[in-house]
Amino acid sequence: MKKYNSLTEIQTLIGQKKISLPGLLDYYFEQIEMNKHLNAFNEVFFYSAAEQAKVVQQKIGDGIAGKLAGMVIGIKDNISYKGHEVTASSKMLEGFVSPYSATVIERLIREDAVIIGRLNCDEFAMGGSNETSYYGVVKNAADTSRVAGGSSGGSAVAVQADLCLSALGTDTGGSVRQPAAFCGCIGLKPTYGRISRYGVIAYASSFDQVGTITSSVGDAAILLEVLAGADDYDSTVSKNVVPAYAKGLGAFEKKKIAVLKETLESEVLDPEINSAILSSIEQLKEQGHTIEYVSFDLLDYLVPAYYVLTTAEASSNLSRYDGVHYGYRNLEASNLNELYKKSRAEGFGEEVKRRILLGTFVLSAGYYDAYYQKAQQVRRLIREKMEELLNRFDVIVTPVAPTPAFKIGENMEDPLVMYMADIFTVLASLTGIPAIALPLGNNSEGLPLSIQLMARHFGEEDLLALSHNFLNEHVS
């Protein structure tokens, strides 16, 4: 069976009775078995997925199937699915079975997607390489000596290696876009509040957003259409009307596009990524879009502001994992204080502990004003600067990551090097705007390259249509 790149293609073949959904699911099970060395899945839902596939196949036959019938999708292991384990790839939550489903899971099932398993990620979504997982490193299918990217590395590799059609990830500072870039996939981070976070294990609540990793813009559009919208369980989610994103893909409008020149002039940017992006800019010009290079003088403040704020929120969010209510518990502690200390010290990995300590420090008396409050002020400045740009331009172009996928272990010794790899993705996260990572082919070593497009708040419709036309995808 060949690799399918879009839901439309699969639905057509199922309609022609050339394939069946249970048969397609079996193919993906075989692919997962053949690619176990990539370590993309923490668990495959053999039984529940097979049962879902039978039910959906019957609904297809009866003509009553939902929009996502035929889609086999994996979910990042920080998204709750009733009756299934959810661990955030941490020893702290090993064996924890979710008593309810996240809103995004309920919406997938309602539209007849088949959920094939939970995907490996950096522990509690904290990492940019998928090397901090309790379940081990996820390997890039393009070169298994290299990282998949993080934190949604398992989600990206599952799509890259044809282990499922699409995958859900979460994006706090680039955790959907960067692994999608490293694996040659399409990674969409919607506007903050576009998709409900209910049932998603929190890292940094004012940044976290569910996103998608797909092989086609069309699949990103239909997934966003299904997942977006108001939710009584999440007070931060937008009540804005959800457009018919998939129907809008065929529309072509000439856009005013800004290129942040400091990002392309950055000394950390890989020359082959730079060259591929410059070629893409020429392609956009040829398609009739207006391109202008603009200055963004706050680039050096992005990563520091992001890490001060997200570690502070992580410190607060992860305080609930105390060895008492659920999750990992040290059984040798002689008193309550020792129980807390030992359970947290043994249950959390090194990177998570580092971020909790950093966050606790910046929130502490005497340092709150100097760090946390100052970072909030910087965030406001960055947001105002971006709003000003997006009042003049429809789309902003930058790289996704400064380099292609790096070697496993290469950056683990120096956290600052790893953190600086987020320099181009955290801009959309700090400002809450939508952003998409698009593949640009491979470099001379066969490693995927990519470009990032950003739009104004709730501008996903324009972003998806432009991406669709840029990649010259066929509209069925």
C-alpha positions in Angstrom: 0.0 0.0 0.0 1.4 3.4 -0.9 1.7 6.4 1.3 -1.4 8.5 1.4 -0.9 12.2 1.8 -4.5 13.5 2.2 -7.9 12.5 3.6 -9.6 13.4 0.3 -7.4 10.7 -1.4 -8.3 8.1 1.2 -12.1 9.0 1.2 -12.1 8.7 -2.6 -10.5 5.2 -2.6 -12.8 4.0 0.2 -15.8 5.3 -1.7 -14.6 3.4 -4.8 -14.1 0.3 -2.6 -10.5 0.0 -3.5 -9.5 0.1 0.2 -11.4 -0.3 3.5 -10.8 1.6 6.7 -10.0 -1.6 8.7 -7.6 -2.6 5.9 -5.9 0.9 6.1 -5.6 0.6 9.8 -3.9 -2.8 9.5 -1.5 -1.2 7.1 -0.6 1.5 9.6 -0.2 -1.2 12.4 2.3 -2.9 10.1 4.1 0.3 9.4 4.4 1.0 13.2 5.8 -2.5 13.8 8.4 -2.0 11.0 9.4 1.4 12.3 9.6 0.6 16.0 13.2 1.8 16.1 12.0 5.4 15.5 10.2 5.2 19.0 7.3 7.5 17.8 4.6 5.7 19.8 4.3 5.3 23.6 1.3 3.1 23.1 -0.7 1.8 20.1 -4.4 1.5 20.6 -4.8 -1.8 18.8 -8.2 -2.8 20.2 -10.0 0.6 20.5 -8.8 1.7 17.1 -9.9 -1.5 15.4 -13.3 -1.2 17.0 -13.6 2.4 15.8 -12.6 1.5 12.3 -15.3 -1.2 12.0 -18.0 1.2 13.2 -16.8 4.0 10.9 -16.6 1.7 7.9 -20.2 0.7 8.5 -21.2 4.4 8.8 -19.4 5.1 5.5 -21.4 2.3 3.9 -24.7 3.7 5.3 -23.8 7.2 4.1 -23.8 8.8 7.5 -20.1 9.1 8.3 -18.6 12.3 9.6 -16.1 14.8 8.0 -13.0 12.9 9.2 -14.1 9.4 8.2 -11.1 7.7 6.8 -8.6 9.7 8.9 -6.3 7.6 11.1 -4.7 10.0 13.6 -2.2 9.8 16.4 -2.4 12.0 19.5 0.4 13.5 21.6 0.8 11.8 25.0 -0.3 14.9 26.9 -3.9 14.8 25.5 -6.4 13.0 27.7 -8.5 10.1 26.1 -11.0 8.4 28.4 -10.0 4.9 29.3 -6.5 5.2 27.9 -3.2 6.1 29.6 -1.9 9.6 29.4 1.6 10.2 30.8 3.1 13.4 29.2 6.0 11.0 28.6 6.9 11.3 32.3 7.6 8.8 35.0 5.5 11.1 37.2 2.3 9.9 35.4 3.3 6.4 34.5 0.2 4.1 34.6 -2.3 7.0 34.9 -5.5 6.3 33.0 -7.6 9.3 32.0 -11.1 9.4 33.4 -12.4 11.7 30.7 -11.5 12.8 27.1 -10.2 16.2 26.1 -12.5 18.3 24.0 -10.3 17.8 20.9 -10.6 14.0 21.3 -14.4 14.2 21.6 -14.5 16.3 18.4 -12.3 13.9 16.5 -14.4 11.0 17.5 -17.7 12.8 16.7 -16.5 13.3 13.1 -15.4 9.7 12.9 -11.6 9.9 13.0 -9.8 6.7 14.2 -7.3 7.3 17.0 -4.4 4.9 16.6 -2.3 5.6 19.6 -0.5 8.1 21.8 2.7 9.6 20.6 6.0 10.2 22.3 7.0 13.7 23.3 9.4 15.6 25.5 8.5 15.2 29.1 5.6 17.5 30.0 6.1 19.0 26.5 9.4 20.7 27.8 12.1 20.3 25.2 13.0 21.0 21.6 14.4 17.7 20.5 12.3 14.9 22.0 15.3 13.7 24.1 13.7 14.4 27.5 11.0 11.7 27.3 10.9 9.0 30.0 10.3 6.6 27.1 13.5 7.5 25.2 14.5 9.6 22.2 12.4 9.8 19.1 14.5 9.4 15.9 14.1 11.3 12.7 13.1 9.0 9.8 15.2 11.0 7.4 18.4 10.2 9.4 18.0 8.1 12.6 21.2 9.7 14.1 19.3 13.0 14.3 16.5 14.3 16.5 12.8 14.5 15.5 12.4 17.9 17.1 10.3 18.7 20.1 8.3 18.6 22.0 5.8 16.9 19.5 8.5 14.8 18.0 6.5 11.5 18.0 3.7 13.3 16.2 6.0 14.6 13.5 7.8 11.3 12.9 4.5 9.4 12.9 3.3 11.5 9.9 6.8 11.6 8.3 7.3 7.8 8.4 3.7 7.0 7.3 2.6 5.5 10.7 -0.7 7.4 10.5 -2.2 10.0 8.2 -2.0 13.0 10.7 -1.3 13.8 14.3 -2.2 16.2 17.1 0.5 18.0 18.9 0.7 20.9 21.3 2.7 24.1 20.7 3.9 26.2 23.6 6.9 27.9 21.9 7.2 26.0 18.7 6.5 22.4 19.7 4.4 21.6 16.6 6.2 23.8 14.1 9.8 22.9 14.8 9.4 19.1 14.7 7.2 19.4 11.6 10.1 21.4 10.1 12.7 18.8 11.1 10.5 16.0 9.6 9.3 17.7 6.4 5.7 17.9 7.4 3.1 20.7 7.7 2.8 22.0 11.3 0.0 24.4 12.2 -0.2 26.4 15.5 -3.6 28.2 15.5 -4.4 31.4 17.2 -4.2 31.1 21.0 -7.8 30.3 22.1 -8.9 29.0 18.7 -8.9 25.4 20.0 -10.0 24.3 23.5 -7.2 23.2 25.9 -9.6 21.3 28.1 -8.1 17.8 28.8 -4.6 18.8 27.7 -1.9 18.5 30.4 -0.8 22.0 31.0 2.7 23.3 30.7 2.4 27.1 30.3 -1.3 28.0 30.2 -1.1 31.4 28.5 1.0 29.8 25.6 -0.2 26.2 25.2 -2.2 25.5 22.0 -3.3 22.3 20.3 -2.0 22.1 16.8 -1.8 19.7 13.9 0.9 17.9 11.9 -0.2 16.7 8.5 1.1 16.0 5.0 -1.3 18.3 3.3 -2.7 21.8 4.0 -6.1 20.4 3.1 -5.9 18.1 6.1 -4.7 20.9 8.4 -7.7 22.9 7.3 -10.4 20.2 7.8 -8.9 19.3 11.2 -8.9 23.0 12.3 -12.5 23.2 11.2 -13.5 20.2 13.4 -11.3 21.1 16.4 -11.9 24.9 16.7 -14.8 26.7 18.4 -16.3 27.5 21.7 -16.2 25.1 24.6 -17.9 25.5 28.0 -15.0 23.7 29.7 -12.4 26.2 28.7 -12.9 29.9 29.6 -9.9 31.0 27.4 -11.3 29.6 24.2 -12.7 32.0 21.6 -16.4 32.1 20.7 -15.6 33.4 17.2 -17.4 31.7 14.4 -15.4 28.9 12.9 -15.0 29.4 9.1 -15.2 26.6 6.5 -11.4 26.5 6.3 -11.3 23.6 3.8 -13.6 25.3 1.3 -11.6 28.5 1.4 -8.4 26.8 0.2 -9.1 27.4 -3.5 -9.4 31.2 -3.1 -6.4 33.2 -4.4 -5.8 36.7 -3.2 -2.6 38.7 -3.7 -1.1 39.4 -0.2 1.2 41.9 1.3 4.0 39.8 2.8 6.6 41.1 5.3 10.0 39.3 5.7 11.6 39.9 9.0 15.1 40.8 7.7 16.9 40.2 11.0 15.8 36.6 11.0 17.4 36.0 7.6 20.5 38.0 8.5 21.0 36.1 11.8 24.4 34.5 12.2 22.9 31.3 13.6 20.8 30.7 10.4 21.9 27.7 8.3 23.0 28.9 4.8 20.9 26.2 3.0 17.8 27.2 5.0 18.5 30.8 4.1 18.8 30.0 0.4 15.6 27.9 0.4 13.7 30.7 2.0 15.0 33.3 -0.5 13.9 31.0 -3.3 10.5 30.7 -1.7 10.2 34.5 -1.5 10.9 34.7 -5.2 8.2 32.1 -5.8 5.7 34.2 -3.8 6.7 37.2 -5.9 6.0 35.2 -9.0 2.6 34.3 -7.7 1.8 38.0 -7.6 2.3 38.7 -3.9 4.0 42.0 -2.7 7.1 41.3 -0.6 8.8 43.9 1.7 11.7 43.4 4.0 11.0 44.9 7.4 13.0 45.4 10.6 12.1 43.7 13.9 14.5 45.0 16.5 13.2 43.0 19.5 14.5 39.6 18.2 17.1 39.4 21.1 14.4 39.7 23.7 12.1 36.9 22.4 13.8 33.8 24.0 14.6 35.4 27.4 11.0 36.7 27.8 9.5 33.4 26.6 11.6 31.3 29.1 10.9 33.6 32.1 7.2 33.4 31.5 6.8 29.8 30.6 8.9 28.5 33.4 7.0 30.6 35.9 3.7 29.1 34.6 5.2 25.6 34.6 6.3 26.0 38.2 2.7 26.8 39.1 1.0 24.2 36.8 3.3 21.3 37.9 2.9 21.9 41.7 -0.1 19.5 41.6 2.2 16.6 41.0 3.1 16.0 44.6 3.1 12.2 45.1 -0.3 12.4 46.9 -3.2 12.6 44.5 -2.1 10.5 41.6 1.0 9.6 39.6 4.4 8.5 40.9 4.8 8.2 44.7 7.9 7.4 46.7 7.0 4.6 49.1 9.9 5.0 51.5 9.3 8.5 52.8 8.9 8.8 56.6 7.0 12.1 56.6 4.9 14.3 54.3 7.7 16.8 53.5 10.0 13.9 52.5 7.2 12.4 50.5 6.8 15.6 48.4 10.6 16.0 47.9 11.4 12.4 47.0 8.3 11.9 44.8 9.0 15.0 42.8 12.8 14.4 42.7 12.3 10.9 41.4 9.2 11.4 39.2 10.4 14.4 37.2 13.3 14.3 34.7 16.2 16.8 34.7 14.8 19.3 32.2 11.4 19.5 33.9 13.2 20.0 37.3 15.4 22.7 35.7 12.3 24.6 34.4 10.4 24.3 37.7 13.4 25.7 39.6 13.8 28.6 37.1 10.1 29.4 37.3 10.0 29.3 41.1 13.0 31.6 41.2 11.5 34.2 38.9 8.3 34.2 40.9 10.1 34.5 44.2 10.0 37.6 46.5 12.7 40.0 45.5 13.0 38.7 41.9 9.4 38.9 40.7 9.7 42.5 39.6 13.1 42.1 38.0 12.2 39.0 36.0 8.5 38.0 35.7 7.0 41.5 35.6 9.7 42.7 33.3 9.1 39.8 30.9 5.4 40.6 30.9 6.2 44.1 29.9 8.5 42.9 27.1 5.7 40.5 25.9 3.4 43.5 25.7 6.0 45.5 23.6 6.5 42.5 21.3 2.8 42.1 20.8 2.3 45.8 20.0 5.1 45.6 17.5 3.6 42.6 15.8 0.1 44.2 15.8 1.6 47.2 14.1 3.2 45.0 11.4 0.1 43.0 10.9 -2.0 46.1 10.4 0.3 46.8 7.4 0.9 43.3 6.1 -1.2 40.2 5.7 1.5 37.6 6.4 4.9 37.6 8.0 7.7 35.3 6.8 10.6 33.9 8.9 12.5 30.6 9.2 11.1 28.0 11.6 14.4 26.8 13.1 18.0 28.1 12.6 19.3 24.7 11.5 17.9 21.4 10.1 17.5 18.5 12.6 20.7 18.2 14.7 22.4 15.1 16.0 21.0 13.2 18.9 22.9 14.4 22.1 24.5 17.3 20.3 22.8 20.1 22.3 21.8 18.3 25.5 24.8 19.4 27.5 24.1 23.1 27.1 20.5 24.1 27.8 21.1 27.6 26.5 22.0 26.3 23.0 18.8 24.2 23.0 16.7 27.2 24.2 18.1 29.5 21.5 16.9 27.0 18.8 13.4 28.5 19.6 14.4 32.0 18.5 12.1 32.0 15.4 9.1 30.1 16.8 8.5 31.9 20.1 7.4 35.1 18.4 4.0 33.6 17.4 3.7 32.1 20.8 4.4 35.3 22.8 1.9 37.2 20.7 -0.7 34.4 20.3 -0.9 34.7 16.5 -1.3 31.7 14.2 1.7 30.3 12.4 2.4 27.4 10.0 5.6 25.5 9.1 5.8 24.5 5.4 8.3 22.0 3.9 10.8 23.3 1.3 12.4 20.0 0.2 15.7 18.7 1.5 19.2 20.0 1.9 22.4 18.5 0.5 22.4 15.9 3.3 18.8 14.9 2.6 17.4 16.7 5.7 14.1 18.6 5.5 14.1 22.4 5.2 11.1 24.7 6.0 9.6 28.2 6.1 7.3 29.8 8.6 4.3 32.0 7.8 2.4 34.0 10.4 -0.8 36.0 10.2 -2.9 38.2 12.4 -5.1 36.8 15.2 -7.8 34.4 13.8 -6.2 34.8 10.3 -6.0 31.0 9.8 -8.2 31.2 6.7 -5.7 33.5 4.8 -2.7 31.5 6.2 -4.1 28.2 5.0 -5.2 29.5 1.6 -1.8 31.1 1.0 0.0 27.9 2.2 -2.1 25.8 -0.1 -1.4 27.9 -3.2 2.3 28.2 -2.3 2.7 24.4 -2.2 0.5 24.1 -5.3 -1.7 21.5 -3.7 -4.5 20.1 -5.9 -8.1 21.2 -4.9 -10.5 18.3 -5.4 
